[in-house]
Amino acid sequence: MLIKDIFKAGALNGEVKVSGWVRTKRDMKNLVFVEVNDGSCFAGLQCTFDKGRGLDAATEAALSRLTSGASVVVRGKLVPSPASGQKIEVAASALVVVGEADAETYPLQKKRHSLEFLREIAHLRARTNTFAAVARVRSRMACAVNRFFEERGFFLVHTPIITANDAEGAGAMFQVTTLDIPALAAASTPPDWSRDFFARRCYLTVSGQLEAETYATALSRVYTFGPTFRAENSNTARHLAEFWMIEPEVAFAGLSDLMSLAEDFLKYIFADTLERSADDMTFFDQRVQKGAIENLEALVKSKFTHITYTDAVNELQKAKDGFGFKPVWGADLQTEHERYLTEKVAGGPVIVTDYPKDIKAFYMKLNDDGKTVLAMDVLVPRLGEIIGGSQREDDLGKLKKRMTELRMNIEDYSWYVDLRRYGSVPHSGFGLGFERLVQYLTGMANIRDVIPYPRAAGQADF
C-alpha cells in the first residue's frame, strides 16, 4: 500500500505494510523511530519500534544495521501519533531490510545539500524532498497538459525527433550521422552525405511545429508534446540542450483565438497544479519561492493585458529605470524589459503582439504594414516570456517571397509549401518549453533542477 493511500484511508488499528526508503532513524532508549518515504507523497510515515514489547530476533538485527537510504518493508498497526506534526504513525512489529545503504559512502546523510552538489548525483537526488516534489509536480503537470487539450478536442501528434529541417532558422542543431566521424575530420574533401543513413544531412529537431501544421490542416486541432534539442553553447540557469516542448496548432484560427487559448492554457495548468499538488506546492511556497501560491492564484484570476510591440517599446523608452539593454524598435525584448512590462506597467501577465518581421521566423503571417507580423509572446511576472506563437502565413505567394528574402531553399520545404497550395486555411500555434513552465510554478532558480537528467554544454554524465 502506498503511503499516500495510507494517509487517505487513515484506518486506525488496521494492519499495514509500508515499503520505501529510510529518511531518518532515531534511537531513544527502548524506542526506535524510523521515517519511511516511498515517494508517493511529500510526507514520510513514522514507524515506531518498541524494543520493550519483544520484537523478534530478525527485526532486532535489522534495526541494528539500519541506516538512512536503506530500502525496507515495515509491518505493523496504524495508530494515532502522540507526536506533534503528524496524526498517525505505525506501531511497527516487523522490519525487513531489502537493500542496505552504506553509511560511510551514501551521499545523502545530511538533511540539506546544495543544489549544485545534488546535480552531481542526479541518479540519487530524486530521494530528497526537493527533487521528489519537483518530479511529482512535473508528472501531474504533464497529465494536466494532455487533459487540457483532450477536453478541447485536440489530437496528440508525435512529430519526428530526427529531421532535415531547421524550423526556427537558429542553426544551432545537433547533427545525426552514421558516418565515421574521425574519418570525416581527417578527410581533405567535403563529406558525401548521400552515403549517410538518410542520404542527406539530418539533425535532432528544434521544434515539431512545421510537422504539426501538416496534421492541423487535416485534423483541425493538434498538439505535440515531446523532446527538442538546441546546440547552443550556453551555460546559464535558463538553458538546456535537451528539453520538452508543448506546441498546439489550430486550423481556422487567428491570432486572437491563439491568445485566448494561451491564456486559458496557463490558467488551467496553474489551477490544476495548485489543487492536485497542494502539499508539494506548500513546500515550494515555504522553502523555495515565498509567495508562490499567492502569485499563482492571482494569475489564475487575472485578465491578461494586451499590448503591441510598438507600444511596449514606447513604454520601455519612457521608463526611468536604467536597463542594461536600451529598448529600441526593431530589437528583441530582453528579459529585463519583459519583467518591467509585467511587474511595473501591467502588474500582471502581458501578451505582446505584432513584432517586427525581421526578428521573427519566416512562417509568421505578415501584417498589412509590411513591417510587422501577427506574432505574440506571453510574458509573466518574475520570468518574462513563457509562450511564443503566431498566426502562420497561409498565403502561398507571400510565404515563398519571405523564404526567398531569407535565402531559404524552397525545395527543401516543398512539403510545407504544399500546405498553402492545397486547401490552405488561416491557422495559428504557439510553443512552450515545459521545463520553463515547471520552473515558474515551483520557483526553482535553475532550469537544470526541473528535469530529471539535465543536458547542457559539457554535461551528459548520466
N, C-alpha and C positions, 0 to 999 in steps of 0.2 A: 504494500500500500504506500503510495506516495505521501510525503509529509504534508503537502498542501491539502490532500484529501483527508488526512487525519485531523488537521486543524478545522476543516469544514464540517466533518462529521461530529467531532467532539464527543464521541460515545464513551463517557466515563466508565471506568471499571471494566472496560472491554479489553480483551487480549489483542495486542497489536504486534506487528513485526516491522521494524524500521531498518531500511537498508540505505547506506550512504557513506559519507566520508567524515572523519572526525575533525571538527574545527578546533575544539579545545577539550582539555581534560584537567580536572581539578581534584586533588585528594584532600579530604578533611576527616581525620580520624577514621571512623568506620564508613564514611560516605565517600563515594567517588562520583563526580558529576562529569558526564560526557555529553558534549553538544554535537549532534549529528545533523548534517545537512545533505540533502540529495539533489539540490539544485532546482527542485520543482517550484520553490517559492523563496522569498528573501529570508525568512526566518528559519533558524535551525530548531531542532527539537531536543530539549534537555532530557537525558536518560540518567536516572539516579540509581546507583548500585549501593545497596546497604549490606556491607560485609557482616554485620551483626545478625543478619537473618539467614545465614547459612547458604551462601552461594556455592554451587558445585565447583569441583576442583578445576574443571576445564575453563569455567568463566573466571575464576580467580587467576588462573595462569594467563588467560587472555588479557585481563585488566593490567597485569603486571608488566606486560610488554607493549601496551597500547600507547601510541604516540599520535600527534597531530598529523593528518594526511592519510592515515590508515583507512582502508575500507572495511566496514563492519556490517554485521547483521545483529540487531538487538531485539530481544523478545521481552515482553512484559505487559503490565496493565497501564492503561491511560487513566491518570488520576489528576485531581486538582493540584495546582502547584502552590506551595506556600511562599515561593519567592516572588518578588516584585518584577513587573515587566513581562510576565508570562502567565497565562491562565491554566495551562495544562502541562504535564510532563509525563514521562514514562517511568513507572516504578519497575525497573528492569530486573529480570530474573536470570537471563542468559545472554551471553555475548560470544560471537564468533568473529575472529579477525580473518577476513577474507584475503586481504592483501596488506602487508606491513609497509610502513614508510620509515626509512632510516632517519632517526632523529639527528644524526650528525650531518647528513647531506641534504635532507629535504629543505628546499629553499624558502618555504612559506611558513617558517616558525613564528615570525613576528605577526602582530595584528595589522600593522601598517607598513606598506612598502611604497617606494616611489613608483610612479607610472613608468618612468624611464627604465627602472630595474625590471619591472614586470614585462616590458616589451621584449626583454632579452630572454624571457622564459615563456613565450607565447603559448607553449603547449601545456602550461600549468596555470596560467593566470585566470582562466575561467573558474578556478576554485575560490577565488577571492570574492568578497561581497560586491565590489565594484564591477568586475567583469562578468560575473554571473548575472547581475542586474542588467547590464548592457545587453547581454545575449538574450535574456528573456524579453526585454523591451523590443529589441531588433526583430525577434521572431514574431511577436504579436503585431508589430507594425507591418511586417511583410504580409501577414494574414489580412490585416485591415486594408492594405493596398489592393489586394486581389478582391476582397469583399466589396470595396467601393466601386470598382469597375464592373464587377459581376452584377451588382444591383442596378447599374445604369446601362446594361445591355452591351457592354464591351466584350470582345473576344481576345484572349491572350494569344499572341503570336510569338513563337520562338524564332528570332531572327539570327542570321549567321554570326558566328564568332570569327570565322575566317572570311576575309573579304578582299576584293581587289579595288575597293573604292574608299576614298577619304571623304566622309560625309561632311566634316567640319572645315576641310581645307587647312587644317592645322599643320599637317606634315609630320608631326611627332608621333609616329606609329611604329609598333614592333613588327618587324618583318618575319614572315613564316617561310621557311625553306627546308628542303631535304638535301640540298646540295652540300658538298664538302666545304665548310666554312674556311678552314685553314688553306685549302687549295685555292679558293676564291681570292683570299687575301694575298696569296703569293703570286697569283697569275698577273701577267702584264697586259692582258686583254680584258674587256668588259665581260661579265658573265653572260652566258647564253641561257636566258630564263626559260626558253622553250624546253630545256632539259629538266626543269624543275617539276615537282609533283603536279602542280596545277597548270603547268606550261605557261606561266606568267608570274609576275611579281604579286605576292599576296601578303596580307597583313592581319594583325589582330584588330578587330573592329573598335572604332572610337564612338560609334553610335549605331543603333538599329533603326534610326528614323527613316532613312530612304527606303529600306525594305518594308517597313511598317506602312508606308504610304501606298505600296502596291496592294496590300490587303485592305486598307481603309477604303480604296476605290473598288472593293468587291464586297466587303462585309460591313461597311459604313463606320463602325466604331471598333477600334482595336487598340491594344497597348502591348508594349514589350516591357519585360522586367528581367534583365539579365546582366551578365558581366560585360564591362567595356574596359578599354585599355588606352593609356596615354603614355608615351615615352618621353615626357618632359622631365628633364633632369632638375627637378625642383625638390629641395629638401626642406620643406616647410610643414607647419602644422595643418595646412589646408589641402595638401596634395597627396594623392595616391596614384600609383601606376596601374593598379587594378581596382576597379570599383563597380558598383551595381547601379544601373540606370533604369528609371521608370519613364517610359515615353509613350503617352497616348497619342493617337492620331484619329481625327474625326472628319468624315466626309460631310459635305453640305454645311460647313461651319465656318464662320468668320472670326475675326479677332475678338469681338465682344463675347461670342459664345465661348471662346477659349479662356478669356479672363474669368468668366463665371465658373467654368469647370475647374480652373486652377484654385480659385478661392474656395469653392466647395470641397475640393480635394484636401487642401491643407486643414480646413476646419474639421473635416471628418476624421482625418488621421490624428489630429491633436486631441479631439474629444474622445475618440475611441481609446487612445493610449492612456489618457487620464483615468478613464473608467476601468479598463481591463488590466492596467499595470499600476494600480494605485499604490501598493506597497513599495514597489521599485521606484516609482516617481517620488514618493515621500523621501526615500533615501537620497535621490539626486537633489531634491529640493533642500534638504538639510545639510548634506555633506559636499555637494559638488557645485551647484548653482543656486544660491539663495534667491528665493522668489520665483523659481522656475514654474511652479504650478500656477501661481497667481498670474504670471505673464502669459502662460498658455491659455488659461481661462479667459483672460481679457482679449486675446487674439481671436478666440473662437466666437466671442460676442461682437467683435468689431466689424465695421464695414471698411473694406479696403479702399484706400484713396487712389484715384486715377490721375495721372499727370503725364503730359507728353515729355519726351526727352528735351525738347527745346525749352519748355517751361521749367523743367528740372534744372537745366544748366543755368537759367536765369536766376533761380532761387539760390543756387550754389554761389553764383558770382556776387550776389548781394550779401552773402553771409559774412559776418565779421570774424568768424572762426578762421584761423590760419590752416590751410590744407597743405599737406606735403606735396600733393599734385594739384596744380592750378586747373580748375574746371574750364574747359574750352570746348566750344561747339565743334563736333567732329571727332572728338576723342572719347574713348570708352570711359564710363564712370568707374572710379576706383571704389574700393570697399569703404574708405573714409567718407566718400560722397554719398554712397548708398545708406550708410548708417546715419549721416546727417539728415537725409531726406526722411527717414523713418522715425528717428528719435527727436529731431528738432522741428522739422517742417510739418509732418503729418501726425506725429505722436502715435504711430501705429504702422501696420503694413501698407505698402505702396506698390502700385503697378505702374511702371514707366513704359510708355508706348512710343511708337514712331521714331525709331532710331535712324541715324544716318546710314544709308545703304553701304557706304564704304567700310563700315566696321562690323557688318553683319554678313551672314553666309549667302551664297548665291541663290538659294532656293526660296528666299523670303520675298513676299509679294511687294512690288513697287507701288508706292503711293502716287497720286496724280501729280504731286510736285516734282517728281523725278529725282528727288534728293533723299527721301526717307522711305523706309519700308514698314509694313504692318507687323512689327515685332513687339514683343513685350518681355519685360523682366519683372518678376515678383520679388520685392525686397521686404525683409522682415527685420525688426529691431535686433540688435546685438550681432547679427550675422551679415546682413546685406542681401545679395542675390541668393535666392533659394530655388527659383524656377526661371527658365528661359524658354521662350517659344515664339511662334509666329504663325500668321496665315501664310500658306505656301503659294508660290507663283503658279497659277493654273493656266496661264496663257502661254501657248507653245512658242509664239514668236518672241515674247518678252523674256521667257526663260532662256531660249537659245541666244538671244542678244546678250543677256547678262553673262552667260557662260563664255561667250566669245570675248567679252570685255575682260574677263578674268583669265583669258588664255587657257581655258579648260578644253580638254579633248572631248568633244561632244559624243564621239563614237564610243568612248569608254562608258558613257552614261546613257547609251541608246535606249536601254530598257526603262530608265527613269523618265526620259523624254517621251517615250511612248504613252505614259500615263496622261500626258497632255494632248496626245494625238487621238486617243481612243476613249471617248466618254469622259472628258475632263470635267471636274467639278471643283468648286471652292472647297478647300479643306485646310485644317489647322492642326497644330500639335505642339506639345512642349516637352522639355526634358528636365528631369530632376534627379540629381545624384542622391541615391538612397542613404549613403553614409553621411552626407551633409544634413539630411533630414533627421537621422538618428542623433547626430551630434547636436543639432539645435534643440531637440527635445530633452536630451539628457544633460546638456550643459557641459559635456566633456570638451576639454580645451583642444585636444589633438585628435584629428580625424583618424589617426592610426589606432586609436583606442576604441573605435566603434565598429571595427571589422575584425573577425576572428584572427586572421593571419595577414597583417598589412604587407603590401608590396610597394616598395618605394626604391628610389635610386640606391643601389648598394645593399638592398635588404630583401633577401629571399631565402632565409635560413631554414624556415620550417615548411 
